[in-house]
Amino acid sequence: MITHVALFRWKPETTAEQIARIKAALEALPAVIADIVSYRCGPDLGAHGPTNMDFGIVSTFESIDGWRAYDAHPEHDRVRAEIVRPWIAERSAVQFEH
């Protein structure tokens, strides 16, 4: 199994409505991309403090090829380019095997 974790810090002008739109668009991806085994995302709860990122995605795939198919999928590209990326101030990610 491969786990993919992506974390975002939003631009200061990002509104709660935009974050809700991002979350909804991301949560729709598993219905379109068969390689996704599990997919969870959401805003930071603020429990740790201001050094935390603002939003996270945790998804799993059967193999690295499954993750690559997700990463290159046209719907993922569209959501990333049109809905998510315009609001990102900072991003980090990791993929690991387990």
C-alpha positions as a printed NumPy array, in Angstrom:
array([[  0.   ,   0.   ,   0.   ],
       [  1.043,   3.579,  -0.695],
       [ -0.096,   6.514,   1.42 ],
       [ -0.025,  10.007,  -0.039],
       [ -0.176,  12.991,   2.306],
       [ -0.52 ,  16.548,   0.957],
       [ -0.626,  19.623,   3.182],
       [ -1.573,  23.162,   2.21 ],
       [ -1.269,  26.62 ,   3.662],
       [ -3.82 ,  28.916,   2.062],
       [ -3.269,  32.455,   0.863],
       [ -4.569,  34.966,   3.436],
       [ -7.496,  36.017,   1.22 ],
       [ -8.895,  32.46 ,   1.005],
       [-12.439,  32.394,   2.374],
       [-14.321,  29.653,   4.212],
       [-16.556,  29.291,   1.145],
       [-13.544,  28.663,  -1.082],
       [-12.19 ,  26.063,   1.349],
       [-15.601,  24.325,   1.362],
       [-15.564,  24.276,  -2.465],
       [-12.044,  22.812,  -2.443],
       [-13.024,  20.125,   0.054],
       [-16.118,  19.158,  -1.952],
       [-14.151,  18.955,  -5.214],
       [-11.462,  16.804,  -3.604],
       [-13.996,  14.511,  -1.949],
       [-15.576,  13.873,  -5.367],
       [-12.34 ,  12.414,  -6.78 ],
       [-12.731,   8.835,  -5.458],
       [-15.948,   8.431,  -7.462],
       [-14.023,   9.275, -10.65 ],
       [-10.573,   7.756, -10.045],
       [-10.722,   4.001,  -9.533],
       [ -7.138,   3.736,  -8.217],
       [ -8.021,   5.516,  -4.956],
       [ -8.449,   3.023,  -2.105],
       [ -9.259,   5.629,   0.564],
       [ -9.381,   9.417,   0.571],
       [ -9.807,  11.809,   3.477],
       [ -9.304,  15.557,   3.611],
       [-10.168,  18.557,   5.71 ],
       [ -9.1  ,  21.766,   7.399],
       [ -6.754,  21.807,  10.374],
       [ -8.573,  21.872,  13.703],
       [ -6.191,  24.435,  15.185],
       [ -5.336,  22.173,  18.106],
       [ -1.574,  22.581,  17.799],
       [ -1.104,  26.201,  16.821],
       [ -0.132,  28.505,  13.964],
       [  2.76 ,  26.366,  12.713],
       [  0.332,  23.699,  11.48 ],
       [ -0.682,  23.701,   7.846],
       [ -4.255,  24.784,   7.046],
       [ -5.561,  21.71 ,   5.215],
       [ -4.571,  18.1  ,   4.675],
       [ -5.259,  15.166,   2.374],
       [ -4.492,  11.551,   3.252],
       [ -5.115,   8.994,   0.52 ],
       [ -4.101,   5.403,  -0.068],
       [ -3.397,   3.362,  -3.184],
       [ -2.581,  -0.292,  -3.845],
       [  0.739,   0.622,  -5.498],
       [  2.932,   3.505,  -6.589],
       [  1.495,   3.021, -10.081],
       [ -1.987,   3.597,  -8.639],
       [ -0.804,   6.843,  -7.072],
       [  0.805,   7.875, -10.37 ],
       [ -2.467,   7.193, -12.196],
       [ -4.278,   9.414,  -9.67 ],
       [ -1.638,  12.115,  -9.919],
       [ -1.9  ,  12.203, -13.732],
       [ -5.686,  11.718, -13.964],
       [ -7.408,  14.495, -15.988],
       [-10.026,  15.17 , -13.292],
       [ -7.35 ,  15.441, -10.611],
       [ -5.439,  17.815, -12.905],
       [ -8.576,  19.92 , -13.415],
       [ -9.407,  20.129,  -9.698],
       [ -5.79 ,  20.873,  -8.831],
       [ -5.403,  23.598, -11.488],
       [ -8.808,  25.28 , -11.329],
       [ -9.978,  24.867,  -7.745],
       [ -7.046,  24.176,  -5.407],
       [ -3.868,  25.734,  -6.782],
       [ -5.146,  29.34 ,  -7.036],
       [ -5.431,  29.467,  -3.227],
       [ -2.197,  27.732,  -2.224],
       [  0.486,  29.779,  -0.508],
       [  2.542,  26.725,   0.458],
       [  2.339,  22.987,  -0.218],
       [  4.204,  19.923,   0.951],
       [  3.656,  16.246,   0.251],
       [  5.009,  12.784,   0.9  ],
       [  4.276,   9.312,  -0.394],
       [  5.309,   6.284,   1.649],
       [  4.92 ,   2.546,   1.463],
       [  3.456,   0.404,   4.235]])
